[in-house]
Amino acid sequence: MKVKDFAGTLKRLGDAGYPVEIGPVHEGKWHVAFVMGCEGIWLDIYSVDEDAGPQKAA
């Protein structure tokens, strides 16, 4: 599941009784963690950093 607020989402899930089981892993622009959801279903929580776009010369 792609989220905008990676750290905030993991905190809210943990507070609701669904702690991170694997991760979080930060690889390049990717942030990924796995949470055990209801009935043993694994949820992959991820976020991808957005490019700021081309830099203008000063």
TAGI-V307087 format. One record per residue. PHI is phi in radians with two decimals (* if undefined). NEAR is the number of other C-alpha atoms within 12 Angstrom. Layout:
phi = [PHI,PHI]
near = [NEAR,NEAR]
This chain:
phi = [*,-1.39,-2.27,-1.50,-1.85,-1.05,-1.09,-1.12,-1.14,-1.10,-1.14,-1.10,-1.13,-1.08,-1.11,-1.51,1.70,-2.12,-1.27,-1.16,-1.71,-2.33,1.72,-1.30,-2.04,-2.07,-2.29,1.09,-1.52,-1.64,-2.23,-2.36,-2.57,-2.12,-2.19,-1.47,-1.63,-1.06,0.98,1.33,-1.44,-1.41,-1.93,-1.71,-1.85,-2.55,-2.50,-2.15,-1.08,-1.47,-1.23,-1.36,1.62,-1.13,-1.45,-1.49,-1.23,-1.43]
near = [19,19,19,17,18,27,22,15,28,34,19,16,23,19,12,15,15,25,23,28,22,19,19,23,21,18,14,12,13,21,28,30,32,28,30,22,19,12,9,11,11,18,23,25,35,28,26,20,19,12,10,7,7,7,7,6,4,3]
